[in-house]
Structures are given as structure tokens and as C-alpha cells.
Amino acid sequence: MKSARLVLFFVIALTLVRVAMVWLQNPSPDEAYYYLCAQHPAPAYFDGPPATAFQVGLINGVSAGDFLWRAAAPAWAMAASILCFLFVRRLSNESVASISVVVLNLLPGFNVQALRVGPQLPALALLILCLLWVWMAFEAEKNSLLWWALSGIALGGACLYSYAAVFVIPLVIIFVLSSARHRRGRDFGGLVIWIVLPAAFLFPALIWNARQEWIPMMPGTLRSLWHFDSGGFLASLVSLLYFISPLVAVTLLGTWAMLAGGAHSHIRARFLFLAAMPFVLLSFYMLYHGGDAAFFFLLAVPLLLVRARDFLDLIPAGRWAGGTAIALALGFSLHAAAASMDDGRAWDAAAAHARNVFTEELKKGNESLFLVAENPALASVLGYYLKDSLIPPSGHPVVYVGESQDISSQYALWPTYADFVDSTRVADEYYTEQKGENPFIGRSALYITEEKADEVPQTIKAAFESVTLLEEYPLRGAHRNPLYIYLCKNYQTLPL
């Protein structure tokens, strides 16, 4: 049986297993957040481009329940696997392509993303497709403009899932212009088309970010962007080695260094080295900055797998090291998949318990009660499970996030209990210029958090007349903190 057919059977079987795992597990807090974003369509979000939320909303609009929109995760994993095979086979051979697909699917980071809706695997799949078509445009003697246009569309799609895909543009331009035989009019025209198309895809998102004063794209100052985070560096390094697997990460970095050595004289080595460069360098930067380095490195993995076996052949006991790397990756993947299953566990029970406490407080006379959570993740997952039980005002989330000056999620733009609305009624005789009022003043809230009584933030304590601990709710699952539910009476807004 041909390798291509075996790989297809392998990918389909693995996809069915992943679909079954999605069926058996509940939405995670991150997935609940994307679901909530889908209910509030926007050209972009604080957390990135709009495609993930749009995908969730589109699928959810034609299906009932929470399974089908979450089954998109294993579907994107299958697409990325098949495209990885086609890409590696185009630049190497079928045997190397088959091994590359197996290695990709054994990476812990890939397996986690194959079980949870997010932007990583769609961006990876579309980026592989983009670079496959770039190579075909580069090789084509005829119809190269068509391949450039198709590649530009794929790149535009990747950019709508992750802005990181943009960084491949200058490196591909350098690659094409480094070849004398491709410095022709039609190749310049192809590059123009290739650049204009993703720019058109991103235009609405860029306008939205400009209206937010670019805070979502650049949340810190120029100085903070280059600040070394010593504590974050270690956590980021551990995450990278865990999600990529230590020996695989070392092998792929060695492969990139080998490609650098051959980039001057070998056209394929140059293409792979330059195409992988932005994502390898971004992963190094995220290590330095204490961010998510594993995500960016994952985007470079299929490119480096093309020549990884050649690198292993250069070192002593390379094949043995390769087998050990694969076995270690498998062990890490099993652990990561189990952790992913635990990520969505118990939130439905926690939300049901919060609903019961909410109902009991209503019976005690605490009318017009509303819910507040410690952070966006907790507010999203509780709100997801309570969406059929509690109906918030139009445009409002089911569960609010505690008011603060922090602008790091879409909750900062959605209506909150701290907002004033237009009104002709004068709420305070001493401030007659004020033409608005806050309809939440005098109401009580349940504050749900992992914070103990002495850790409750001042933004909660100062905004309510009293804050009383009602109960501690233990969350099922390993290494999880309990939830604390506080009754916060008589909201008065924060003092200036």
C-alpha cells in the first residue's frame, strides 16, 4: 500500500478518535470565550483577528448544541496534516512526508489544539497551503499569477486567524528576489498580488485596531516590548519544551541551523530557512518576553520537518535520537490530551451551583441580582453554561468581569455594570450637568472568584456597601483552586 494511502488512513483514524474525545469533554474557558465573542461580531478582538469567533458563530448558526462548532478543532488538525503531507512531498519525497505527518500529530501542542477550538491550527493549515502555492508559483513557467493569487488568498485567511502569518511576507519577498531568473515582470506582479490580497483581508481589522489606538496589537510601551522577563522566560521555555517535546525542538532548531548553512547555494534550503525564520525568531522573542513561544514555533514545524531527517543523518546515532524523540513526544502528548480533557471538566457543575445560589438569594429578597466573575475566562465559562437560565440586558454578557482599568480582553469594550446610560433624570442635585445614570446603583451582585476574603480586590470592596463570603465551592479536578462566592450588597460605583 502506498505511503499516501497509509497516511490518509492514519489521519482519518486519528481524527475520529479526536472527534470522540471532543464529544466526551465539555467546552473549556477559552472555548467559551470564543463562543461569547461570536455573539458579539466585530472586525477584530483584543485577543486577535476575528476568524475564530466568526467560525464558531457560523457553525453554531446552523447547528444546535455545543458539539459541531467544537468539532472544527479536529477537522482543522486533519486539514493541517494532509497539507503538511502535500507540502513536504512537494519539497522532498513521499517517505519523508509520511514521517513528517506522524511527527506533527505526535507533538503535544498539536494534539491539544486538535481538541480545543482556537486560532492555532487554522493558521497553521492555511499557512502551509500558502507556502505550498508560493513554491508552485515560484516553479511555474506558466500561470504563476494564478498560484500567487491563490497563495495570497490562503495567506489572507491565515492572517484572519493569527497576525503572526503576516511576518512571512518580507521573507518570501527576499527569497523570490534572491533568484535572478525570477526577477521578471510577472514575478513582480505576482508578489504585488500576493501582498495586496492579505492586506485587503486585514483592512477591517486594522481599522478596528486603529480605533482602539492600537492597544490590542501593542498593549505595552516600546520599552516594555523589549523588557526581559526573567520569571516568564523560564515558564515560557518549559512550555515550549513541553508542547513541542524537548528532543523534537532541539532537532528542529538544528535543522534550521543546517538550512542556514545551505541557504546560499541551495534554493530549497533557502526557501525553507527564510519561510521558517519569522516563526523561529518570534518564538525566541516570546521566550525573552515570557510569552507563548510554543505557538509560534509550531508554525515553523512543518517547514523544518522537510529536512529534519537530513539533520539527524549528520549527527552520531541520529536515527536512534529521532526514535527517542518520537517516543518522548508520544508520552508528552498523552499527558497533554488528559490535561485538555480536565480543562473543561466541572465547569457545568460549578455554573449549576452558582445558579442555585443565585436563585436562593432572589428568594431572600435580593432582587435585581447580577453576576460578576474574577476574570474573563471564568466569566465566559460560567456565562456559557448559564446562557439559557439568565437573560442579561441586550448586548451585555451573562456574567460581568469586575470593573478595572485593565484593557486586555473584549470585556473592556462590552457593556458592564459600571456604565452610565443616557437619561434626562438628574441623579444628583449637586451634579446637574450629568445627563446619565447607572441602572445598577443600589443592586446586589454575586462575585465568583478563586480569591480568598483577604484577596478580594479593592474595586469590589469599594464599589459595594458590604462584601460577605457565602460559601466555598470545591472544583473537581487535580490542582484546582476552589471557587468562593461572595454576596456584594448595594452597588454605588467606585469613588473617584
Secondary structure, DSSP 8 states (H G I E B T S, - for coil): --HHHHHHHHHHHHHHHHHHHHHHS---HHHHHHHHHHTS--S-BTTB-SHHHHHHHHHHHTS-SSSTTTTHHHHHHHHHHHHHHHHHHHHS-HHHHHHHHHHHHH-HHHHHHTTS--SHHHHHHHHHHHHHHHHHHHH-SSSHHHHHHHHHHHHHHHHTT-GGGGGHHHHHHHHHHT-GGG-SHHHHHHHHHHHHHHHHHHHHHHHHHHHTTTTTT--S-HHHHT---HHHHHHHHHHHHHHH-HHHHHHHHHHHHHHHHHTTT-HHHHHHHHHHHHHHHHHHHHHHHTS-HHHHHHHHHHHHHTTHHHHHHHSTTHHHHHHHHHHHHHHHHHHHHHHHHHHTTTHHHHHHHHHHHHHHHHHTT--S-EEEESSHHHHHHHHHHHTTT---STT--SSEE---S---SGGGTS--TT--EE-SS-S-TT-TT--EE-TTTT--EEEEES--GGGS-HHHHTTEEEEEEEEEE--SSTT---EEEEEEEEE-----
